[in-house]
């Protein structure tokens, strides 16, 4: 597990690559799809953090969410000040505050050729 710094960019450099991920699905305990995060510009940082949390914790519970907020570093404070501006951080804030834990399902990219 990484020791998060105060810089999201520095933290991202410590996380595993995401080049084989098409998207992440977030699933509630009943198996219902809560959200999907596509691996596309503007969401690659969230993909990296959520994949890392899945690998490190196995479940997006309060402990994982709290650690994820530290990894998001300066963006976490911005999310607190501007609810809705960072929905993937907002989700971590909710879970850290006691919302239902979620499972993370990694959907791989299709192999070419």
C-alpha angles and dihedrals in degrees: 000000000000126000102232119230126208090261121080091200091055091046092051089056088060095054128092119264120271101201094116095051121098095179145328122239120206113211130190124225090268091057096253118143108245099177144339127218113204120213096242137121111298093026103057092096091054091047090053094048096045092046089050091049090051091050093045102039108016091217133052096236131144093283094049092045092051091051090047090054089055090050091052085056113173092013090065092064090047090051091051090051095044111035111202095024092095108029095176090054091042087058091054091049090053094048092045087054092054108279118146114289117246135211118232116222115194114213110201125218116256114260115249123230 
